[in-house]
């Protein structure tokens, strides 16, 4: 069973990849990339264990974040 503490551990593994992709693709600093991620609606949803977003790859989460940053909306992947 996954609990909030485990989600926090998973977040420490996921966030560096998202931050690195933001830095590379947007040509911004680590600090700016971190601010974009941590202040996003996606990150707040990611922190919530009940959303189950923590099980997605950081690449997919990055794409979702880019959607949010460019359109203001988050596109959630369909279950397969």
N, C-alpha and C positions, 0 to 999 in steps of 0.2 A: 504494500500500500504506500502510495506517495503522499507525503505530507508537505506542509509549507516549508519546513526546514530543508527537505530534500530538493524542493524547487529552487530554493536560494542557492544551493550548491550547484545545481545544473546551470543556473544563470551565470555563475562565475566562469563556467566553461563555454557558454554560448556567446556572451557579450563581447569578448575580445575579437572574435571573428567578424561580428557585425560592425564593430568600431573600425577594424582594419579595412573592411570593404567601403565604409563611408569615407575613410581617409583617402583610399586609392581612387575611388570613383568621383568623389567631389573635390579632391585636391585640397583637403582641409586638415587642420592639426588634430592630434589625438584629443585634445581638450574640447575642440569644437565638435568633433564627432561624438564624444561622450555626452556632451550637453544635448545634442540632437536626439540621441538615443534615450537618455534617462529622463528627458522632458517630454517624450512622446506618449501618445495615448497607447500605442502598441506596447511600450514597456510596462505601463501600468496593467495592461491586460496580461502580459507575460508573467508578471509577478503573482498574479492570481491563479492559484493552483487549479481552481475549478474550470478555467478556460481551456486547460490542456494544451496551450500553445507552446509550453516548454518542451514538448516532445518533438517539435519541428526542427529541421536543420537551420543552422544560422544563415545559410544562403536563402532559404525560403523566407525566413524572418526578415532578412535584409530587404528582399523584394517587397514584402508587406510594408516595411517602414518607408521605403521609397514611395510607394503608393500614397501613404499617409502624408509624407512631406510634400509631394507634388500635387495631390488632388484634395487632400484634407480627409479622405476616406481610406479605410483599411479594407482590402479585399481578402477575405478569408478563403483558404483553399478548401475545395470540396473533399469530403471524405471519400477514400477509394476503397 
